Structures are given as C-alpha cells and as structure tokens.
Amino acid sequence: MASMVLRQHGECAPVVVAERIGQLASEGKGEGVALWKEVAIRLDRLMRSEGASQ
C-alpha cells in the first residue's frame, strides 16, 4: 500500500498518510491508525531508498 500511496501522491505522500492517521484517530479507529502507521514506516523506507539511489 505504501508504494501505491507514493505513486499517487509523490512527495506529498507523507502528508496524505499523516492526514489519514489524524482522521482515523479523531474517529477513534485504533486499528486503522495502527495500519496507517505501518504504511508510514514503509513509506519512509521507500522514500529513503529512492533518495539513496538517485
């Protein structure tokens, strides 16, 4: 899912993920928050690896 978010949103992907986490947290959806936090971790890894390869 992280790679899909990165493809769709590019450099703005971390903001999109953070907004989604905030939305789910405000709705009290803990499982969704946990899922999107994992997406954030994987997105960070993807973006770091892409930055290192350029």
Residue, then its C-alpha position, 0 to 999 in steps of 0.5 A: m500500500a505504501s508504494m501505491v500511496l507514493r505513486q499517487h501522491g509523490e512527495c506529498a505522500p507523507v502528508v496524505v498518510a499523516e492526514r489519514i492517521g489524524q482522521l482515523a484517530s479523531e474517529g477513534k479507529g485504533e486499528g486503522v491508525a495502527l495500519w496507517k502507521e505501518v504504511a508510514i514506516r514503509l513509506d519512509r523506507l521507500m522514500r529513503s531508498e529512492g533518495a539513496s539511489q538517485 
